[in-house]
Amino acid sequence: MDRWFKEQFKRNCFPIFMILILNIIGMSFNIILPMFMRYFLDNIIVNKHTEILMRFSMLLIVLFIISSILDFIGKRWYCNIILKLKKDLKETIFNHIQRIGLKDFFSKSKGDYIATIINDSESVIQIFNDYLYPAILSIISLIIVVGILLNMSIELTIICLLSIPIFVITSKYFGAKIKQIAYKIRKDTAKHMEILDEGLSLIVTNKLYDYYEEQQKNYKEKVDDLMKNSYSLFINSIYSKQIFGLTASIFPIIILIQGGYKVAANEISVGMIVAFISYLSYLYNPVTVLSKLNMVIKEMKVSIKRIDEILNMNKENLYEYDSKIEDQDVKGNIEFKNVRYDINNKTILNDVSFTIKAGELVAIVGTNGVGKSTLLNLLLKLYDFDGDILIDDVSIKDMNTSSIRNLISIVPQRGSLYATSIRENIKIGKKDAKNDEIEQVLELVNLKSFIDSLEDGLDTEVFGNEVNLSGGEKQKILCARAFLKPSKILILDEALNAIDNESKEIIIKNILKMKEQKTIIMITHDPDNLKIVDKVIEIKSYN
């Protein structure tokens, strides 16, 4: 996170400095004010200059109000910076996760990523807001106040308890408002978690269909909603704190006026007592903040470590090479040459070699877990491997990852849909697709009648986890997405298992027609599918 902190410091150095100046000015008013009160009591009141008593008291109140206004302006400005920092850190972590290579990505659980984005990022910024920045002001205040208090002695306890009812009423009023806002934030957080789960669950789809920008846009919208209510929560908290602070400041003046008349009557001398009472809060608050600083810094280090573990993961380089072939020139010949793939010190594939000619429909078969799907993931450059894979005699290791994935469309074995409309889910295959193109692929997968039966048609929203769609309907949408993509290679990974027989026959007929434009690879356990292919490639277990 060092780089992120440096970037944010450069970006926010000036406004934070100005906020600090505003806070110091406001704090200076408060610190020097007890000295005025002591002078006020010990000189004006003792000498019975009652004719200027109210004027001087009003002057003190005005100084307190000015101090409170400056403090409020600084805190409101500071609130905006804190929320921007939270928003930027969350987006930085999320966007980085979307680009992490799959080998590193699966080294952590999805819960770890979500907890880091939701909790750790929040913790880092909140600790800075609640403790680190206030600690700077506290140290300045503490040094000054300790120097003053060294010249004073404690004689009486604080007499400002009459302010408690105001604190209680204010707390109850703003507490109710804050509770309502907090409920909205919880709902926004739930939506935030939903889009996070979607973004992480569909990370492979994002990579295969270059859906990064759209996914990041959806995520940004959810974070914006969350931050709006968070801002409202901050503002109401600031209002309540300002009332508390103003009350705690005005009450000593009221006590001072009442005590002043008693001093004028030669009953007691309260100049030093009132000054001391005023300074006590400047002693207690910094000590409270600083006493917790060590603990919260340790908590912050833990959160920073968890965030660093993610930000230090290597991102995919989608454009590391100049592609040696243009998309329009690709024929679709594929060759695996002595391919080996190991994971966690276990060999999954070893010395795998075969060729697929352009325009062929090839079935890849083998027992479960033998590495059939892994082979195709290697073709898509989702993992590093030994050996070589060539497309039209060009090694994919010498091709841009982005270019390769643009050449290939896939219907995965366990695909998922985004929580958006059916139309948008299909258009992931071709973002600028026209309505007639979408209608055409609906016919290809026998989904037209189902879409027409829906009240909102293609604009029907897909609920979370696709609960409003059957497995077959979901699979047809995934097929439509892959068929719409203008690719040279089509991969079907157990793609037709959940689809009814009538629709399966229609889809297979249309797949056969695609052979004129595409190389088609089908992973299957269905013996009926083997009857339509040009070649069967069997993958045997290395172990």
C-alpha positions in Angstrom: 0.0 0.0 0.0 3.0 2.3 0.1 2.4 3.4 -3.5 -1.3 4.1 -2.8 -0.5 6.1 0.3 2.1 8.2 -1.6 -0.4 8.9 -4.4 -3.1 9.9 -2.0 -0.7 12.1 0.0 0.4 13.9 -3.1 -3.2 14.3 -4.1 -4.6 15.4 -0.7 -1.5 17.0 0.9 -2.7 20.6 0.4 -6.3 20.2 1.5 -5.3 18.2 4.6 -2.7 20.9 5.4 -5.4 23.6 5.1 -7.8 21.5 7.2 -5.1 21.1 9.9 -4.6 24.9 9.9 -8.3 25.5 10.3 -8.4 23.0 13.2 -5.4 24.6 14.8 -6.9 28.0 14.6 -10.2 26.7 16.1 -8.3 24.9 18.8 -6.2 28.0 19.6 -9.4 30.0 20.2 -10.4 27.3 22.7 -7.0 27.1 24.4 -6.5 30.8 25.0 -10.1 31.3 26.1 -9.7 30.0 29.7 -6.9 32.6 30.1 -9.3 35.3 29.1 -11.8 33.9 31.6 -9.3 33.9 34.4 -8.4 37.5 33.6 -12.1 38.3 33.3 -12.8 36.9 36.8 -9.8 37.9 38.7 -9.7 41.5 37.4 -12.9 42.7 36.0 -15.2 40.9 38.4 -13.0 41.3 41.5 -12.7 45.0 40.7 -16.5 45.0 40.3 -16.6 46.4 36.7 -20.1 45.0 36.2 -20.9 47.6 33.6 -18.8 45.7 31.0 -19.7 42.2 32.3 -22.3 41.3 29.7 -20.4 42.9 26.8 -17.3 40.9 27.7 -19.4 37.7 28.1 -21.0 38.1 24.7 -17.5 38.6 23.2 -16.5 35.2 24.7 -19.6 33.5 23.3 -18.8 35.0 19.9 -15.3 33.6 20.0 -16.7 30.2 20.9 -19.1 30.3 18.0 -16.4 31.4 15.5 -14.2 28.5 16.8 -17.1 26.1 16.3 -17.8 27.3 12.8 -14.2 27.0 11.8 -14.0 23.5 13.3 -17.2 22.5 11.5 -15.9 23.7 8.1 -12.7 21.8 8.6 -14.5 18.6 9.6 -16.9 18.8 6.7 -14.0 19.3 4.3 -12.2 16.5 6.0 -15.2 14.2 5.7 -15.2 14.6 1.9 -11.5 13.6 1.8 -12.1 10.5 4.0 -14.9 9.3 1.9 -12.9 9.8 -1.3 -10.1 7.8 0.2 -12.4 5.0 1.2 -13.9 4.9 -2.3 -10.6 5.0 -4.1 -9.1 2.2 -1.9 -12.0 -0.1 -2.4 -11.9 0.5 -6.2 -8.2 0.0 -6.3 -8.4 -3.4 -4.6 -11.4 -4.5 -6.6 -9.9 -3.5 -10.0 -6.6 -5.2 -9.1 -8.4 -8.4 -8.2 -10.1 -8.4 -11.6 -6.7 -8.5 -13.3 -4.9 -11.0 -11.1 -3.8 -14.2 -12.8 -6.0 -17.2 -12.0 -3.2 -19.2 -10.3 -2.7 -16.3 -7.8 -6.4 -15.6 -7.6 -7.3 -19.1 -6.4 -4.6 -19.0 -3.7 -7.1 -17.1 -1.6 -10.8 -17.7 -0.8 -13.5 -15.5 -2.1 -14.3 -14.6 1.5 -10.8 -13.3 2.0 -11.2 -10.9 -1.0 -14.6 -9.7 0.2 -13.4 -9.2 3.8 -10.4 -7.3 2.6 -12.4 -4.9 0.5 -15.2 -4.4 2.9 -13.6 -4.6 6.3 -9.8 -4.0 6.0 -10.1 -1.1 3.6 -12.8 0.4 5.9 -10.6 -0.2 8.9 -7.5 1.5 7.5 -9.3 4.7 6.6 -11.5 4.8 9.7 -8.5 4.4 12.0 -6.8 7.3 10.2 -10.0 9.3 10.6 -10.7 8.5 14.2 -7.3 8.3 15.7 -4.2 9.1 13.6 -5.3 12.6 12.4 -6.9 13.5 15.8 -3.7 12.3 17.4 -1.8 15.1 15.6 -4.1 17.7 17.0 -4.1 16.0 20.4 -0.3 16.1 20.7 -0.3 19.9 19.8 -3.1 20.5 22.3 -1.5 18.3 25.0 1.9 20.1 24.9 0.3 23.5 25.3 -2.3 22.5 28.0 0.2 20.6 30.1 2.5 23.6 30.2 -0.4 25.7 31.4 -1.7 23.2 33.9 1.7 22.9 35.5 1.1 26.4 36.9 -2.3 25.5 38.3 -3.5 23.3 41.2 -6.7 21.2 41.5 -9.1 22.5 44.2 -12.6 21.5 43.1 -14.3 19.1 40.8 -16.0 19.9 37.6 -19.3 21.7 38.0 -20.6 21.5 34.5 -23.0 18.5 35.0 -26.0 20.6 34.1 -24.9 20.2 30.5 -25.7 16.4 30.6 -29.5 16.8 29.7 -28.5 18.6 26.5 -26.1 15.8 25.7 -28.8 13.2 26.3 -31.4 15.0 24.2 -29.0 15.6 21.4 -27.8 12.0 21.5 -31.4 10.7 21.4 -32.4 12.9 18.5 -29.4 12.4 16.3 -29.1 8.7 17.4 -32.6 8.1 15.8 -31.5 9.7 12.6 -28.2 7.9 12.5 -30.0 4.6 13.1 -32.2 5.2 10.0 -29.2 6.1 7.9 -27.2 3.1 9.2 -30.1 0.8 8.1 -29.8 2.2 4.6 -26.1 1.7 4.7 -26.6 -2.0 5.6 -28.9 -2.4 2.6 -26.3 -0.7 0.4 -23.6 -2.9 1.9 -25.7 -6.0 1.0 -25.9 -4.7 -2.7 -22.2 -4.0 -2.5 -21.5 -7.6 -1.4 -23.7 -8.9 -4.2 -21.8 -7.1 -6.9 -18.5 -8.2 -5.3 -19.6 -11.8 -5.3 -20.7 -11.5 -8.9 -17.4 -9.9 -9.9 -15.4 -12.6 -8.2 -17.5 -15.5 -9.2 -17.5 -14.5 -12.9 -13.9 -13.5 -13.1 -13.2 -16.1 -15.8 -16.1 -14.8 -17.9 -14.7 -11.2 -17.4 -11.4 -12.4 -18.8 -12.8 -14.4 -21.7 -15.2 -11.6 -22.9 -13.2 -8.6 -21.9 -16.0 -7.5 -19.6 -13.8 -5.6 -17.2 -15.0 -2.0 -17.9 -18.7 -2.9 -17.7 -18.1 -4.8 -14.4 -16.1 -2.0 -12.9 -18.8 0.5 -13.9 -21.5 -1.6 -12.2 -19.2 -1.8 -9.1 -18.6 1.9 -9.1 -22.4 2.6 -9.1 -22.9 0.4 -6.0 -20.0 2.1 -4.2 -21.3 5.5 -5.1 -24.7 4.7 -3.5 -23.0 3.4 -0.4 -20.8 6.5 -0.1 -23.8 8.8 -0.4 -25.5 7.4 2.7 -22.1 7.2 4.4 -21.7 10.9 3.8 -25.2 11.6 5.3 -24.1 9.5 8.3 -20.9 11.5 8.7 -22.7 14.8 8.5 -25.3 13.9 11.1 -22.5 12.7 13.4 -20.7 16.0 12.9 -23.8 18.0 13.8 -24.2 16.1 17.0 -20.6 16.4 17.9 -20.7 20.2 17.2 -23.7 20.6 19.5 -21.9 18.6 22.2 -18.8 20.7 21.8 -20.7 24.0 21.7 -22.7 23.0 24.8 -19.5 22.0 26.7 -18.0 25.4 25.8 -21.0 27.6 26.6 -21.8 26.0 30.0 -18.6 27.1 31.7 -19.4 30.7 30.5 -22.8 30.5 32.2 -21.2 29.1 35.3 -18.6 31.8 35.0 -21.2 34.6 34.9 -23.1 33.2 37.9 -19.8 32.7 39.8 -18.7 36.2 38.8 -21.6 37.8 40.6 -20.6 35.8 43.7 -17.0 36.9 43.4 -18.2 40.5 43.1 -20.1 39.9 46.4 -16.8 38.7 47.9 -18.1 35.2 48.5 -15.5 33.1 46.6 -12.8 33.5 44.0 -13.4 31.3 41.0 -11.0 32.7 38.3 -8.5 29.9 38.5 -11.2 27.2 39.1 -13.1 28.1 35.9 -9.9 28.3 33.9 -8.9 24.9 35.2 -12.3 23.3 34.4 -12.0 24.6 30.9 -8.6 23.1 30.5 -9.5 19.7 31.8 -11.3 18.7 28.6 -8.1 19.6 26.6 -6.2 17.3 28.9 -8.7 14.3 28.9 -9.5 14.2 25.2 -5.9 14.0 23.9 -5.0 11.5 26.6 -7.9 9.3 25.6 -7.0 9.4 21.9 -3.3 8.8 22.5 -3.9 6.0 24.9 -5.7 4.1 22.2 -3.2 5.0 19.4 -0.8 2.1 20.0 -3.6 -0.5 19.8 -5.3 0.9 16.7 -1.9 1.2 14.9 -1.4 -2.5 15.4 -4.9 -3.2 14.0 -4.1 -0.9 11.1 -0.9 -2.8 10.3 -2.9 -6.1 10.2 -5.3 -4.6 7.7 -2.6 -3.1 5.6 -0.8 -6.4 5.5 -4.0 -8.2 4.2 -4.5 -5.5 1.6 -0.8 -5.7 0.5 -1.1 -9.5 0.0 -3.7 -8.8 -2.7 -2.1 -5.7 -4.3 1.2 -7.5 -4.5 -0.3 -10.3 -6.6 0.8 -10.2 -10.2 -1.6 -8.9 -12.7 -2.1 -10.5 -16.1 -0.3 -8.6 -18.9 -2.9 -8.7 -21.7 -0.7 -6.9 -24.2 2.8 -8.2 -23.6 3.5 -9.2 -27.2 2.7 -8.0 -30.7 0.3 -10.5 -32.1 1.9 -12.1 -35.2 -1.5 -12.7 -36.9 -4.5 -10.4 -37.4 -7.9 -11.6 -36.3 -9.3 -11.5 -39.8 -6.5 -13.7 -41.1 -7.0 -16.5 -38.5 -8.0 -19.8 -39.9 -8.3 -21.7 -36.7 -5.7 -24.4 -36.9 -4.6 -25.6 -33.4 -1.7 -27.6 -32.3 -0.7 -28.8 -28.8 3.0 -29.8 -28.6 4.3 -31.7 -25.6 2.1 -29.7 -23.2 2.7 -30.2 -19.5 0.8 -28.5 -16.6 1.5 -28.9 -12.9 -0.3 -27.3 -9.9 0.6 -27.6 -6.3 3.4 -30.0 -7.2 0.9 -32.3 -8.9 1.1 -33.1 -12.6 -2.3 -32.7 -14.3 -1.2 -33.0 -17.9 2.0 -34.4 -19.3 3.4 -34.6 -22.8 0.0 -33.9 -24.5 0.2 -33.5 -28.2 -2.5 -33.3 -30.9 -3.6 -31.2 -33.8 -7.0 -29.8 -34.8 -7.5 -28.5 -38.4 -9.4 -25.3 -39.1 -13.1 -26.0 -39.6 -13.0 -29.3 -37.7 -15.5 -30.3 -35.1 -13.4 -32.2 -32.5 -14.5 -34.0 -29.3 -12.2 -34.2 -26.4 -13.1 -37.1 -24.1 -11.7 -38.7 -20.9 -12.6 -39.5 -17.4 -13.5 -36.8 -14.8 -10.6 -34.9 -13.5 -8.2 -36.0 -16.3 -7.6 -32.3 -17.4 -9.9 -31.8 -20.4 -11.1 -28.4 -19.2 -7.6 -27.5 -18.1 -6.4 -28.1 -21.7 -8.8 -25.4 -22.9 -7.9 -23.1 -20.1 -4.3 -23.3 -21.3 -5.4 -22.5 -24.8 -7.0 -19.4 -23.4 -3.8 -18.5 -21.5 -5.5 -18.6 -18.1 -2.5 -20.5 -16.7 1.2 -20.8 -17.5 2.4 -24.2 -18.8 5.4 -26.0 -20.3 5.5 -27.1 -23.9 3.7 -25.1 -26.6 0.3 -24.4 -28.1 0.1 -22.9 -31.6 -2.7 -21.2 -33.5 -2.1 -21.2 -37.2 1.6 -22.1 -36.5 2.0 -19.2 -34.1 2.8 -19.9 -30.5 0.2 -18.4 -28.1 3.2 -17.5 -25.9 4.1 -15.0 -28.5 0.6 -13.6 -28.8 -1.2 -11.0 -26.8 -3.5 -12.6 -24.2 -6.2 -10.2 -25.2 -5.9 -11.2 -28.9 -6.2 -14.9 -28.1 -9.3 -14.5 -26.0 -10.9 -12.4 -28.8 -10.4 -15.3 -31.1 -12.2 -17.8 -28.9 -15.7 -18.0 -27.5 -16.6 -20.6 -24.9 -19.7 -22.1 -23.2 -18.2 -23.2 -19.9 -19.2 -26.2 -17.9 -20.3 -24.2 -14.9 -21.0 -20.7 -16.3 -22.9 -18.0 -14.6 -24.9 -14.9 -15.5 -24.6 -11.3 -14.4 -27.4 -9.7 -12.3 -28.6 -7.6 -15.3 -31.0 -8.1 -18.2 -30.9 -11.2 -20.4 -30.1 -8.8 -23.3 -27.0 -7.5 -21.6 -25.9 -11.0 -20.6 -26.0 -12.1 -24.3 -24.4 -8.9 -25.5 -21.3 -9.6 -23.5 -20.4 -11.8 -26.5 -20.6 -8.7 -28.8 -21.1 -5.4 -27.0 -22.3 -3.5 -30.1 -24.7 -6.3 -31.2 -27.9 -5.1 -32.9 -31.4 -6.5 -32.0 -31.6 -8.6 -35.1 -28.3 -10.3 -34.3 -29.6 -11.1 -30.8 -32.9 -12.4 -32.3 -30.9 -14.6 -34.6 -28.8 -16.3 -31.9 -32.0 -16.8 -29.9 -33.3 -18.9 -32.8 -30.0 -20.8 -32.9 -30.4 -21.9 -29.3 -34.2 -22.4 -29.4 -34.8 -19.6 -26.8 -37.0 -17.3 -28.8 -40.3 -18.7 -27.6 -39.2 -18.5 -23.9 -38.1 -14.9 -24.3 -41.3 -13.9 -26.0 -43.3 -15.5 -23.1 -41.6 -13.1 -20.6 -43.4 -9.9 -19.7 -40.2 -7.8 -20.2 -38.7 -10.1 -22.9 -35.0 -9.6 -23.3 -35.1 -6.8 -20.7 -36.0 -9.3 -18.0 -33.6 -9.0 -15.1 -31.6 -12.0 -14.0 -31.9 -12.3 -10.3 -28.9 -13.1 -8.1 -27.8 -16.8 -8.6 -30.2 -17.0 -11.6 -33.0 -18.1 -9.4 -35.6 -17.0 -11.9 -34.1 -19.2 -14.7 -33.9 -23.0 -15.0 -30.6 -24.7 -15.6 -31.5 -25.3 -19.3 -32.6 -21.7 -19.8 -29.4 -20.4 -18.3 -27.3 -22.7 -20.4 -29.1 -21.5 -23.6 -28.3 -17.9 -22.7 -24.6 -18.9 -22.3 -24.7 -20.6 -25.7 -26.3 -17.5 -27.3 -23.6 -15.3 -25.8 -20.9 -17.6 -27.2 -22.6 -17.9 -30.6 -23.0 -14.1 -30.9 -19.3 -13.5 -30.3 -17.4 -13.1 -33.7 -14.8 -15.7 -32.9 -12.8 -18.2 -35.0 -12.7 -20.9 -32.3 -15.8 -22.2 -30.4 -15.3 -24.3 -27.2 -18.3 -26.2 -25.8 -17.4 -27.6 -22.3 -20.2 -30.0 -21.4 -22.4 -27.2 -22.8 -25.5 -29.1 -23.7 -26.0 -31.3 -20.6 -28.7 -29.3 -19.0 -30.6 -28.6 -22.2 -33.7 -30.5 -23.2 -33.5 -33.0 -26.1 -35.5 -30.9 -28.6 -33.4 -27.8 -28.1 -30.2 -29.9 -28.1 -31.0 -31.2 -31.6 -31.6 -27.7 -32.8 -28.4 -26.4 -31.3 -26.3 -29.3 -32.7 -27.7 -28.7 -36.2 -26.7 -25.1 -35.9 -23.2 -26.0 -34.5 -22.6 -28.2 -37.6 -23.4 -25.2 -39.8 -20.8 -23.1 -37.9 -18.0 -25.4 -39.0 -17.7 -23.3 -42.2 -16.5 -20.3 -40.2 -15.2 -21.8 -36.9 -13.0 -24.5 -35.4 -15.2 -26.2 -32.8 -14.0 -28.1 -29.8 -16.5 -30.1 -27.7 -15.7 -31.6 -24.3 -18.4 -34.3 -23.8 -19.3 -37.5 -22.0 -22.4 -38.0 -24.2 -21.9 -40.8 -26.7 -24.5 -39.3 -29.1 -22.3 -36.2 -29.5 -19.4 -38.4 -30.7 -21.5 -39.3 -33.8 -21.4 -35.8 -35.2 -17.7 -35.0 -34.7 -14.9 -35.3 -37.2 -12.4 -36.5 -34.7 -12.2 -37.8 -31.1 -9.2 -36.9 -28.9 -8.9 -38.9 -25.7 -7.0 -37.5 -22.8 -5.7 -40.1 -20.4 -4.8 -39.6 -16.7 -1.1 -39.0 -16.1 -1.5 -40.5 -12.7 
